[in-house]
Amino acid sequence: MVEDQKFYLGVDGGGTGCRACLCDADGVPLSFAKAGSANIMSSLDVARDSILQCCSEAVEQIGLPAEKLSQIPVYMGLAGAEYEALNTKLKQRLPFENIIVETDARISLEGAVGSGDGAAAIIGTGSIYQYRYNGVEKTTGGWGFMVGDLSGGAWLGRELLQETLLVYDGIHAGSPLTQAVLDQFGNNPQKIVEFAQGASPASFGTFAPMVFDFADKGDSFGVRLVHKAVANIEETLDRILPDATSPFCMIGGLGAIYAQRLGDDYKKHLIAAKGDALSGAVSLAIQSFNGRIL
Amino acid sequence: MVEDQKFYLGVDGGGTGCRACLCDADGVPLSFAKAGSANIMSSLDVARDSILQCCSEAVEQIGLPAEKLSQIPVYMGLAGAEYEALNTKLKQRLPFENIIVETDARISLEGAVGSGDGAAAIIGTGSIYQYRYNGVEKTTGGWGFMVGDLSGGAWLGRELLQETLLVYDGIHAGSPLTQAVLDQFGNNPQKIVEFAQGASPASFGTFAPMVFDFADKGDSFGVRLVHKAVANIEETLDRILPDATSPFCMIGGLGAIYAQRLGDDYKKHLIAAKGDALSGAVSLAIQSFNGRIL
């Protein structure tokens, strides 16, 4: 019976891991599976393997033969998919007959606001804003923490480590937060430098929870840094929202944490996300391959 | 005749290149030689080869037999020498019987102010402050541009690229400077991100001259960035100088450029450097191995 049905796959892939959802023609989820990293910027082969692994597993779970996999249309949202060359290469290395590879921001927006207009500030290790007005979808930010991703976890961590070294040098007055960081590195600034040289954005991002915890306790630097981060977000919202009362979602690992800390004018227009990025990928799979809006 | 004399080597080594000066017992230079990178953080073997090459060449230039090299006492100042493990390894891999490896900041201060008290702001690709008061020498900064090196060329470049992307996204108003950067990357922000991902501090630093040029022409962002950079330097000088009228030097690739842009209160106490880092290495070689202060 199951073999006569139509199936669709939605995939949400990022640096940390990759998830697939197999659904029916109505977008009803039939199975879920997880695999490792699918960051095409880091390694195309690792990403391909992760994607294949979780898609295969989702297909197996409902008892479909493995050779059916390539015939199932798949819509995936991946970090780095905006880089055309990588995007094209990935599609060539995957066996799917029908495949669409879009950014993770795109499936996140779809999951959060559905197929209508709306905006999502997606703030985790990085930061990116995805929004759709009058049916036109756009992206702001998401350039990576080296030259962008303001207010993301990696950015917060780097700002904190920089401040800690300024405190160590006696240029700035310290706070319990910078002292806690110094303690963590055995009061040895060289250890901070060594960490920073080899650190991935995710490693820098591990300091983000400390920043919020200390800020909530009134730590002078923590408060200042969170204030600066919130100001960046508000400045971007001012720019991307069509007017000051437009609703928006705050999603990503730090989305909810920042949401509580926005100014009241912003909080008033904050709405809850309808679903997550994977549900967005599923919706887009149905829309794209079955011509239906869920 | 030359074989009866005593000789000393001073070496100044950094990421860009390495220089050696052979001198007599009075510190009078007899020969100079150059070689490639001596950044021990990047590659200990490359650094060792560069150091050996320029030292050997300096020795050859005055007609000394190559086997004499290892008997000549050598004082070197190297970027990264504050990392004890690297410092020790380097010394083990060099043939010198008498060798001292100190930081490039240390020989720079010696060159700039001699053996007495004084301070030097050393600002090139990175930024570091070296100073000596009551005979006690200290260092501030120099932690690398990822978490430090404020106002250095790499920091300036990264700030400029970040601003350019904020302008591209319409978050900030542009200026001729950010437009020039966008033009340079074919108005393609992904090219900026790709550049930033693989860029060395020196590569980021290539944007520093643009920042100063545009700032001098009144470019709104250029002026703001240089102002921020100068404020960082003045803040650090306030901290390291024993009082507001203490003299100091501004050295390094951007030292003179910043010197002109400091506030008048600082400019009044700015003094010219006596010599460069290599002359400092030579002085320290004579002091350390011949017990004489030049």
Chai-1 contact restraints between the chains, C-beta under 6 A:
chainA,res_idxA,chainB,res_idxB,connection_type,confidence,min_distance_angstrom,max_distance_angstrom,comment,restraint_id
A,T140,B,D169,contact,1.0,0.0,6.0,A-B,restraint_1
A,W143,B,L165,contact,1.0,0.0,6.0,A-B,restraint_2
A,W143,B,V193,contact,1.0,0.0,6.0,A-B,restraint_3
A,G144,B,V193,contact,1.0,0.0,6.0,A-B,restraint_4
A,M146,B,A196,contact,1.0,0.0,6.0,A-B,restraint_5
A,V147,B,L161,contact,1.0,0.0,6.0,A-B,restraint_6
A,V147,B,Q162,contact,1.0,0.0,6.0,A-B,restraint_7
A,V147,B,L165,contact,1.0,0.0,6.0,A-B,restraint_8
A,V147,B,A196,contact,1.0,0.0,6.0,A-B,restraint_9
A,G148,B,L165,contact,1.0,0.0,6.0,A-B,restraint_10
A,L161,B,V147,contact,1.0,0.0,6.0,A-B,restraint_11
A,Q162,B,V147,contact,1.0,0.0,6.0,A-B,restraint_12
A,L165,B,W143,contact,1.0,0.0,6.0,A-B,restraint_13
A,L165,B,V147,contact,1.0,0.0,6.0,A-B,restraint_14
A,L165,B,G148,contact,1.0,0.0,6.0,A-B,restraint_15
A,D169,B,T140,contact,1.0,0.0,6.0,A-B,restraint_16
A,G170,B,R239,contact,1.0,0.0,6.0,A-B,restraint_17
A,I171,B,T236,contact,1.0,0.0,6.0,A-B,restraint_18
A,I171,B,R239,contact,1.0,0.0,6.0,A-B,restraint_19
A,V193,B,W143,contact,1.0,0.0,6.0,A-B,restraint_20
A,V193,B,G144,contact,1.0,0.0,6.0,A-B,restraint_21
A,A196,B,M146,contact,1.0,0.0,6.0,A-B,restraint_22
A,A196,B,V147,contact,1.0,0.0,6.0,A-B,restraint_23
A,T236,B,I171,contact,1.0,0.0,6.0,A-B,restraint_24
A,R239,B,G170,contact,1.0,0.0,6.0,A-B,restraint_25
A,R239,B,I171,contact,1.0,0.0,6.0,A-B,restraint_26
